[in-house]
Amino acid sequence: MSTDELKILKIGGSVLTEKSSGVFDKPLMEEIKRIAGEISHQPGNLILVHGAGSFGHPYIEKYRLKETRDVHGAIITHMACKRLNTLFCNALLDKGMDAVPIHPLTGIKVGRDIEIELEFITGLIKNGVIPVYHGDVVYNRYRDRFEVLSGDRIVFELVKLLRCSRVGFATDVKGLIINGELQDEIRISPDILKEVGEAEEKSDVTGGMKGKIMSILRLPQKSEVLIFSGLEEGNIIKFLKGEKVGTRLKSD
């Protein structure tokens, strides 16, 4: 498999779920089904990652998992994240795609570094399978504690490992907005972080758009990154076809 042909698509939790502060476990089923249908148009050589949305962030806040060692809360949070992943994978299967869930708690080794088994992933893709990762709680063996692993961080680790040249972030906004204006194309740098606004009235413990930009800054220089609205019908099809959509970010 040529990694130049490999696409990685991250679908934000705010696209798949109701992510307002205080809302738990509320999927947007019509959006999930629509997105699955769009992916079915161009399913080849694809890795999917999705956010946890209201199946993750409210639990992390409730159990204060970023500050405390609450094993019970970590497990409850993981089980909620799995429920959303199951809903999404079932929607993909209903559209005829062989999508397999990969839960980071059991499918990614976390310690001093994050380890993803390369041969396992490439083997799945070669056999026409779509790996579907998600934001999750993971066990850090080095720190001996549970911690949060965001979908954006998983994307970074996958790109670093696979040298993927095209990455898409389907979000609930049209693209990267700076000073109130939607950017068509921009060369990213740490200075951009000062211009990116905070998400309001949303439950997000993984950094929102700023966290996303920080992850993008660490991607290999040749990576083409697109941030676009996953709520706008047809955008995901355009991305998978290799078309320009939303904001194109260049890190070189």
N, C-alpha and C positions, 0 to 999 in steps of 0.2 A: 504493500500500500504506500503510495506517495503521500507524504505528510503535507506536500504543497496543495493537495486536493482536499485535505481534511479541514472540516469546518467545526468550530466550537460555538455553540449558541447558548448563552445564558439568558434565561427568562426570569425576570424579577418576580419576587413574591407579591409585589403590588399589582402585577398583571394577572396572576392566577388566583389571588385571594383579596378579600376586603381587609385592608391593612390599617384601618383607622385605629387610633390609640384605644386600648381597652377591649378590642374585639378579638375573640378567640375562635379558631377553627371554622372560618367562614370561607369556603371555596367559591369562586366564580365559575360555576360549572359550564355556562354557555361559552365563556372565554376559553376555558380549558379545552372544550370540544372543538371550538373554532381553530385554536392554535394547533391542536393535533391534526386537524384537517389540512392546514396550511403546510405543516411539516411533511405530510404524506405526499406532497407534490414533488419534493426533492429530498428524499430520506437518506441518500447514499453518503458514505464516509462522513458520518456526523456523530459528534458527542454532544449530549444535552446536559446542561446544569440548570437547576432552578432554585430560586430562593424559597425560604420557608414561610415568609409572609406571616399571616395570623396563626399559622400552625407552629411557629417558632419564636418570633420576637416577644410576644406577650408572656410566654412561659419563661423565657430567659429573664425578663424583667421581674416577673412574679417571684421567681426563686433566686433572683440576684446571682445568677450563675457566673457572671463576670467578676463578682467580688467574693463569693463564698464557695465553700465545698459542700454542696448539697447533692449527694449521690441520688437520692430519691427524686429530687426535682430534675436532675439531669436525665434520668431514665424516662420520666414522664414527658420531658421535652423531646427526647429522641423518638419516642413512640408517636407523638403528634406529628413530627416531621415525616415519619414513615407513612402516616395516613395520607398526607398530601401527595407524597411521591407515588403511592399506590393509585390514588385517583388519577394522577397525570399519566402514569404508565398504562393504566387500563384504558384511558382515552386513546392513547397511541395504538394500543393493541386493537381496539375497536375499528381503527382506521387501517388495519392490515399491516402495521409495522411491528417488527420484532424488537420491542424495547425491553431492556432488562434493568431493574432497579439496582443501583449500587449505593448502599448506605455507608457514608463515611465512617460511622462508628465502628463498623466491622470490616469495611472495605478499604480503608486507608490507614496506614501505620503512621502514628504521630509520636515524635520524640523530640530530639534536638532539631530534626528536620521533618518534613512531610514526605512520606514515601508512597508512591503509587506504582503498582506493578505494571511495567510497560508491556510485557509480553501478553499479559491477560487482556489488557485493553485493546491492543492491536489485533489480537486473535479474535476477539468479539467482532470488531469492525470488519475484518477480512471475511467473516462468516455472515455478513449482512445484518449484524445485531447493532442496535443503537444503545450505548451505555447511557444511563440516566442518573447523574449524581444530583445531590441536593445539599443545601445548607443544613448543618447538623451539629449535634453535640458529639465530641470525640474524646477519647481517653488519651491524655498525654503521658506516655510511659516514663519520660524523663522527669517531668514535674510531678508525676503521681497524682494527677487530678483530672477531672473532666473540664473541658473548655469548649468554647464556641469556634466552629470552623465555618466561615461564610462561603457562600457559593462563589463570590468574586475571588476569594483566595484559591478555591479549587480550580477555577479557570486559569489563574496565574500558574499554578503548579502543573497543570496539564499542558499549557503552552510551552512552559520551560522544558518539559520532558519531551514533547512531541514536535517542537519547532513548527507549530501550526502558523500559517501565514495569514489566516483570516479568522477574526473573532467578532462575534456580534453580541451586544447587550440589548435585549428587548426590555424596555422599561415602560413606565407610565408617563413619560414625557417625550416630546418629539425629538430630543437630542440634547446636546450640551448647550445650555443657555448661560450666556455671560452678559452682565449689565442689561438684562432684559431682552437680549437678542439671541435668536437661534443661530448657532454657528454651523455653516455648511461644511467647512474643513478647517482643521486647526492643528498646529504642531504643538504637542503638549509639553509642558515643563512644570516644575514645582510651583512657579508663580501663579499658575492657573488656579491652584487650590484656594488662593485668596479671593478669587472671583466667583467661585461656585457657591451657590446659596445652600442653606440648610433646609432639609425637608421638614415641613411643619405639619402638625396634626397627624403624624404617622408614627407607628411603632417600629423603630429600626435601631437595633443595637449593633449593627455591623458597619456603620459609617456612611450609609446612604451614598449619594453621588460623590462626595469627597473620598469616601473609602474606595469607591470604584476607580476614581482617577488615580489614587495612590497605587492601586493594583496595576493599572494600565502603565504607569510610569516604570514599573519593574519588568514589563514584558520585553522580550527580545526586540531589537531595533527594527527588524524587518516586518514585524507584525502589523497588519492593517486592522484597525479596530473601528467598529461602527457602533454608535449609540443611537437607538431609534425607538419609536413608540411601538410596543408590542400590542397595544390596544387598537391601533389603526389597521383595519383589515387589509391584507395583501403585503404588508411590510416584511413579514417573516419570509414569505415566498420570494420577494425581491432579494433579500439578503442571501437566501440559500441558492438563488440563481446566479449570485455574483454581482448583482446590481448595486449601485450606490443608493443608500437610504439613510435618512437622519444625518448625523454628524460623523464625518470621517476624521479620526484622530491618528496622527502620525507621531511616533516616538523617536524617529531618527533625526 
